[in-house]
Amino acid sequence: MIQLQYFARYREALGLDSEALPWTPALARLDDLRQLLLARGGAWSVLDEQNLMCARNQELCSLDTPLEDGDEVAFFPTV
């Protein structure tokens, strides 16, 4: 399972602050997860910003960061 958290403007746009998604090998990197979320369409396009910030297990990271089952991922806009 991947635990997701959305902060600030993203939380407001998506109407939720967190969710859990099953981890699969297709979610090898953080950007794979982001692409899965973007495919939902509509308000999810907010995660397509160039200045998107993210964290894996409470450490800032890039979209190239590998993901593993049990990770916690947070998305938040730059300040």
Residue, then its C-alpha position, 0 to 999 in steps of 0.5 A: m500500500i502507498q499512503l498519499q497525502y495532499f497539502a495546501r492548494y492540492r488538498e483544496a482542489l482535490g477535496l481530500d487530504s489523504e488516500a491509500l493506493p495498492w502498490t504494484p510494480a508499475l509504480a516503480r518511481l514517484d512519477d509513475l504514481r503521479q501519472l496514475l493520478l493525472a490519468r484520473g482527469g479533471a481536478w487531478s491536473v493540479l499535480d501536473e505543475q512544474n513546481l510540484m514538490c513531493a516527499r517520500n517517507q517525510e523526506l523531500c525527493s524528486l519525481d525520479t525517486p523509487l517507490e516501495d510497498g509501504d511508502e508514504v508520499a506527500f504532494f504539496p505546492t511550493v511556498 
